[in-house]
Amino acid sequence: MSTPDDLTRAVEAVLFAAEEPLTIHEIKAHLGDADVRPVLDALSEHYAERGIALVRRGERWHFETAGDLAHLLRRDREEPRKLSRAGTETLAIIAYHEPVTRAEIESIRGVQISKGTLDVLMEAGWIRPAGRREVPGRPLTYATTQGFLDHFGLASRRDLPGIDDLRAAGLLDPVDLAMEQAEVENRDEEA
């Protein structure tokens, strides 16, 4: 790798042949201890207006189809499947209480959940097994994934809306609001 042109070509080849996005350290493992950061920046700029782009996601680099051309490669249009109410409730419980076991989810929801509900959420890439709880029976716990955060446009779980945000958006179930109001009225009568 004596000239920058050879290094540029080598970095391109490594990234093109990679099965998954690579870190700078992983790229260097193929090329020796070359300084690849300036090469990656130059390649990224070079490919910016082309049909493919060199992009950085987190600390990993890869080639992908230019966003404005992605529609040309879609063969079948995927119809988004609407998540069932049970799926939505389960996902919310996991997001707000993670890591959480199946029994804890059922306790919060007040009904049993079918295994299919968790499977659908795992297939969507929104939840993952998060280890086992150190209690008798060692139940499996579930947590949200980076895919969940990406899909819902969240930087972290701290960005989840609070109860006041949900109430203001009208997203709370009217039955829940009525129960909450009844509790407030009962406390007022007892006082």
N, C-alpha and C positions, 0 to 999 in steps of 0.2 A: 504494500500500500504506500507507494512512494509519492504519488501525486494526489491532490484533492479530488481530481476527477475519478481516479480509481476507487477512492474511499466513498465518494458519492454513489458510484455504481454498486459498490458492495453493500452499502446500507440499503439502497433500493432493493437489491436482490434478496437480502435477508428479510426485509419487511414484506416483500411480495410473496415470498415462499412460506412465511410464518402462518401457522394454523390459528393463532390467536394474537391479540395485541401484545407487544413486547415493551419491556422497560429498557431504559438506556443500558443498564447493567447486562440485561439479556442480549442486547444487540452487540455490546462489547465482547461478550463471551464468544461470538462468532468471528470477531474482527481483530481481536487483540485489544490493547489498551489505547486505541485511537480516541481522539476527542470527537465524539459523534454529535454532540449538542448543536454546534453551528451547522453541521451537515443537515440535521433534521430540520432546523429552522429554515435553511435555504430550500430544502426539498418541499417543505410545507408551503412556502411562498411560491415556488415553481409550479406546484400542482393546484394552487388556489383557484385558478380560472379554467381548469381542465375538467374532463369527464370523471376523473377520480380525484380524490383529495387525500393528502396525508394529514391525519388528524391526531390530536393528543387527547386522550380521555384519562383524566387523573394523571398518573405517571406512566401511562402506556401509550404507545404509538402504533397506528395501523393505517392501511389504505382502506377507503370506503368509496362507494359511488357518490358523486356529487349530489347534494340534496335536491337540486332542481331537476335531476335526471332519474331519480329513484323510481318514478312512476313508470318509466320505460321497461323496468325489469320485473315489475309485478305481473305475474301470470294470472293469478286468481285474486279477486278482491276478498279480503277477509272481512266477514261480517262480525262486528264486535258482539260478543255475547253479553247479555245483561246479567249481572250478578244477582242471584236470588236474595231475598230478604235475609235468609239464614246466613248466606255467604257474607253479605254486607255486615250483619251484626257480629259474626265471628271475626271478620277482618278488623272491625273497629275494636273489639275486645282485645285481640292480640296486639294491635297497635298501641292501645292506651295502657295495657297491663303487662306487656312482655317482660321477661319470658313467662308464659302461662301454660298450664297443663289443660288437657281436654276436660278433666273434671272441673277445673276452675272456670273454663268457658261455659260449660253446662250450668254451673251454679249461678253464674252471672246472668245468663240468658233465661234460666228457669226451665229449659227443655233440653233433651238430649240432642246432640248434633250427629248427623250421619257422617260416616267416614268420607263419603263423597264430597262433602263440603270442604274438608281440609284438603282433599286431593285436588279439587278445582283451584283452590288458592295456591297450592304448591305448583301446579301445572302453569298457572299464570305467572309464577315467579315472584309472588308477593310475600309468601311466608316460607319458613324453613324450619326443620327441627333444630332446636337450640340446646340439646343436651338433655340430661335427666335430672330430675329433682332428687335431692338426697333425703328421701323419706321412704318409708316402707312401700315396696312395689316399684320404686324408682320410675315414676311416670315420665314420659317424654314431654318436654316443653317446646313451645313454638314461639318464634319471633319473626318480625318483619325483615325484609331483605332490602338491599340497595335498589333492586328493581321496583319495589313498592314505593320507595321515596322518589325514584325517577318518574314513575308513572303518574304520581299525584303531584309532582312538581315541588317536593319538599327537600330542603337541604338536610334536615335531620328531624327526628321525632319531636323535638322541641317546637317545631313549626306546626304541629297538629293544632287544629282549632280547639279552644277551650269551651266550656259550657255556655258562657255568655256569648261567644261568637256563634255557636250553633243555634242558640235561642234567637239571636238577632237575625240570622239568615233564614229562620223559619224551618229549620231542619229537624227540630225535635218533634217526636210523635205527640199528637194532641192528647192521647191517653196519658203519656208521661207528664205532660204539662198539667193536666187535670189532677193527677195524683199528687204532684208537687204542691199545687195550690191547696188541695185538701189537707195536706200535712201542715202547711203554714196556718190554715184556718184552725185546725185542731190545736196547734200550739198556742194560738191567740186566745182560744176559749179556755184552755187550761190555766193560762196566766192570770 
